[in-house]
Amino acid sequence: MLIGVNVPNFGPGTNPAVLRDWARTVEGLGLDLLMMSDHVVVTPDVAEQYPAPFYEPFTTLAWLAGVTERVTLGTTVLIAAYRHPLLVARTAANLSDLSGGRFVLGLGVGWARQEFDKLGVPFERRGKLTDELITTVREAWQDEGYRAGHIPIWVGGHSDGALRRVARLGDAWHPLRQTPEAWRESLQRLKVRAAEENRELPLLAPRIMLRLTDEPIEERRLGEGTIEQVVADLRQLQTDGAHAVVLDPFVGDPEETRHPEVAWHALAAVRKEFR
């Protein structure tokens, strides 16, 4: 099972030097994936959770491809409706080519209504636009001029619509920050959807929290609690057949971005205990 990290590409403590240090730390720890979130316009609803500066993921990952050698790069998740499908196809293909095939395209429908309005994209059509983008991108990659190779598409979400999308169009299912109970319930629903589409179950690639505590937590999301609880979560996900798990060390306070070493220590602890 691959282990990755969602690197904060936003917030008051984030700058090019910190992002470079993040990349070198992730690769130095022997982690398999380095992934980043996506926003284009930092509208008030976005800023509440992910304040400026916000580094655009394609641009930043392309730069970090030049300071890394092994780690796979990816988006978690690109908001599909924000960009023209052919632009996404070209950008992703170029990034994959420039990095030596080290790219995963994770995408989702998005949630920030004010950002959709600012970009002139109809919020109510975001699901349909996402489906159309996946189909168009795959068709474009068949053109030899894109030099795309095989770029995996991870599809986020756990609503009924998202699970249908995963079952029909995704290489992997990439749900975000679920509780253990929600993970089990939505995994069963995905299995039903895949059977209805007469397709094999897509790869499983959840993104979970990484928040270490001194005392055990009862009501929690995957990846929260003592190191023993977090490692147990990883082992259970491995038993469930997960292809990859992306650890998300950002708990919610933008000031965390000023102290990335806290997240680095947590990642090192998990890496040590889970081999």
N, C-alpha and C positions, 0 to 999 in steps of 0.2 A: 504494500500500500504506500503510495506516494504521500509525502507530507509537505505542505506549503504554508505560506504566510501571506495575509493581506496587508501590504505595506501602506501606512497612511501617506497619501499623496496630497495632503491638505493640512491646514491648521497653522497657527502662529509659529510653531517651532520647525516647520518644514521648509527646507531650502535645498538647492542642488547638492551642497556638501553632505547634508543629512541623508538625502536620498541615495547618494553614492555610498555612504557608510552603511545604510540599510542593505543595499545590494551586496556589498562585500561581506557583511555579517551573515546574511541569509546563505550565501554560497559557502562561506567559511564553516557554518554549522552543518553543512552537508544536507540542507533542505533541498527539496526537489522543485518547488514552485515559488515564484515571486509574482504576486498578482496585485492589481490596483483597481480602485473604484473609478466611477465616471460621473462627472457633471460638467456641463458646458457653461452654464450661467449660474453664478452663485446668488440666486434669488433669496429672499428672506426665509422661505421654508427650507431651502438647502442649507443656508448659513447657520441655522439653529443647530444642525448636527455636524456639518462639514464646512467650517468657515474658511475664508480665503487666507492665504493664497491656495488655489486649487490647481494642481498640475495635471494637464490633460493627459490621459493614460497612454494613448498611442505615441505621443511625442516623448513622454518620459520613459516609456519602456524601450523605445528605439534607442534612446541615449544610453540607458542602462545595459542594453545588449552589448554595447561597446566596452563596458567595464566589467563584464562577467563572461564566463566561458562555458559553464555547464548548466546552470539553473534554467528551467523553463519559465518563460514570461507569459503573463496573461491578464485578462480583464475580468473583474468580479464586482459588478458586471457592467458591460457596456450597455447604455440605454439605446436600444435598437432604433427607436423612432427619431432620434435626434440628428441622424446623418443619413444622407442618400445611400441606398444599398450598394451602389457601384463604388462610391467613395470608401465605404467600409471594406468591400471586397478588395479594392486596390491597396488600401492602407494595411490591412491585415496580411495580404499576400506579400507585400514589400517587407513588412516587419519580420515575417517568418523567414523570408529569403535572406535578409540581412543578418538575422541571428543564427543562421544555420539550422532552421527548422525548429527553433525553440519557442514556439508561440501557441497559446490556446486562446480561442475567442469565446469568452464567457459573456452571455448577454441576457437581458431581461426587459420587461416592459416599462419599468420606471414607476415613480410614485409622486414626484414633485410637480404638482399642478401648476404652480406659478412659473416654474422653469419651462414647462410645455407651452404655456401662454406666451412667454417671452420669446420663444423660438418659433412661434406661429404654427405649432404642431397640435392637432386636435387630440386632447387627452383621451376622449372617449374611443378613439380609433387605435390606441397604442397597441392593443393585442393583435389586431389585424395587420397593422404595419410591421409588427415584429415577425409574424408568420411570413409576410411577403419578403421581408429582408432576408430571412434565413434561406428561403427558396431562391431568391435572386443571387445571393452571394454564392451559394453552391453552384448554380448554373454558370456564373462568371468564372469560377475557379476551374471549370472544365476547359477554358481557353488557355492554351499553352503560353500566351503572352503574359498571363498573371504570375507564372512560376510559383503557384500556390502550394504544390505538394499536397500532403494531407494535413489540414489544419483542423483539429477537433473543435466542435462547437458544443459548449456547455450551456444548457438552458436553465435559467433560474426560476424560482417561484414554486409555490405548493398549492395554489388555488386549483380548482377543477380545470380552468382554462389553461393554466400553466402546465399541468400534468398531461393534458391532451397534447399540448405543443411539444413537450419533451418526448412523449411516446411516438409522435408522428415525425418529428424533425430533428431531435437532438441526438448527439453522440453520447452525452452524459447529462445527468440531472444534478443541478447545482443549487440546492436550497440553502437559505441563509439563516443562521442563528436560531435553530429550532430547539425546543425542549426534547428530552428523550422520548416523551410520550407522543409529541407531535411528529417526530421523525418516524416512529414506528407506524403511526396511523397513516401518514401521507405516503410512506413507502408501500404499504399495502394497496393504497388507492392507485399508485403508479403501476403496480403489477397488474391490476385489473385493467387499467387503460392500455397498457402494452399488449395485453391479451386481446382486447377489443380491436386494436389496430393490427393484430396478427404480426407483431414485431417482438423481437427479443427485448428483454429488459435493458434499457440503456445503462451505461456505466454510472456508478454512483460516486459523486464528488461533492459532498456537502462542505459548506463553510461554517465553522463553528466558532464560538467565543474562545478566547484564551484569557481567563481571569483567575489567577491562583490566589487562594485564601489559606489562612492558617487553620481554620476550622471547617469541617464538612458543611455543605449546604444541602438542604432538603429540596426546596422548591427552586429549581435552577434550569438554565439552558445547558445544552451540551458544551463542554469545555470550561465550565465554571466549577470552582471548588478547590479542594486540596489537590496536590499533585497526584495522589492516588486516585481520586475521582476522575481527573482529566485523563490519566493513562487508561483507566477502566473504560472510559468513553471511547477512546481510540481503539482499544482492543475489541469492544463491542461492535464498533463500526467496521472494523476489519472482519469480524465474524459475519456481519451482515453482507459482506461482499464489496465494501467500498474500494473503489479504484484509487481514490485520492481523498485527502482531507486537507482543507485550507484553514489554518488557524488565524483568527482575527483578534489581535491583542488590543484594539482600540475599544475601550470600555464606554466612552461617551463624553469625556471632558476634553475639550480642545487643548487644554494646558498639558495634557499627556504628551502631545507632540513635541514639547520642549525637553522631554526626558525619555528619549527612545531607549536608553540603556535599561529601563525597567522592563520593557517588552523583550529586549534581547536576553536578559537574564531568565525570563520566563520561558522563552523559546529554547534556551540552552538546557534548562532543567527538564523540559518535556523531551527534548532530543536525547538527553542522557538516559532517562527512565524508559523511554519507548524506543526500542530498537527492533 
